[in-house]
Amino acid sequence: MYGGADVELSHVAGANLHNLTINKTSANTVNASSNLDINGSFSLSSGYFAAPAVMNVRNSWYNYVSPTALIEGTGKVIFDGISSYVYHNENFHELEVALLNNSYFLAITSGRVVTCASYNWTLGALKVLGGTFTLVGKTTNLYWTQALPGDAFFYRVTAVVPCSLL
């Protein structure tokens, strides 16, 4: 979505977007007024994005602006495809890993900081590959194991274990 005006984005239930790129002028916002299903990557290149209540992303997350350019509100971002990456610093309100199977993962790349107020695991893994994952609120089904110095892998177990990796 390009241009110099605020816009509203929505699609009907059952529809999806292949990729979503936001490239507005610096002061303009794309407001998602319905849940979104992105069967590719999300990219915020310039401007602001006001997230919907639920946003499914099948591939990777790029925020070239800053964490404040995502207006997350009380929305949930669900990564639901194969292995995905968060390539920039980001603040999510609610983050869910619901990948296609347990051999896939959502990775926080080296030097990146990802913060969320709520984390839920359904299927797959959250891998912190030299980055930082900070959970500042509640979680369900979180367990972590240290694999290599600087890396952590989060999987599901029956116990609930709040954590912060700094």
Disulfide bonds with the S-S distance in Angstrom:
none
